[in-house]
C-alpha cells in the first residue's frame, strides 16, 4: 500500500516539474521573440488620452494602440517619441 502511495506522489511531482519546465520554455521563447513583458511604450486609448510605460498586453486590455518606445505627453494626451 505504501509503495502505491509513494509511486503516486512521485508521479504527481514529475507532472508538476514537467509542467513548470514547459511554462518556462514558453516564457523564454516569447522573450527571445521580443514578446516579453519588459517591452514597454505608450498606449493611445482615446483622442487625447494615453498611458505611458505600459506593455502591449496592457494596452490591448485598454483597447488602445500601442506605440513601442514612446511616452505619454501629459500636456496633450498624445503618445510621442522619447
Secondary structure as UniProt FT lines:
FT   HELIX           2..32
FT   TURN            33..34
FT   TURN            37..38
FT   STRAND          40..46
FT   TURN            47..48
FT   STRAND          49..55
FT   HELIX           56..61
FT   TURN            62..63
FT   STRAND          65..68
FT   STRAND          70..73
FT   TURN            74..77
FT   STRAND          78..81
//
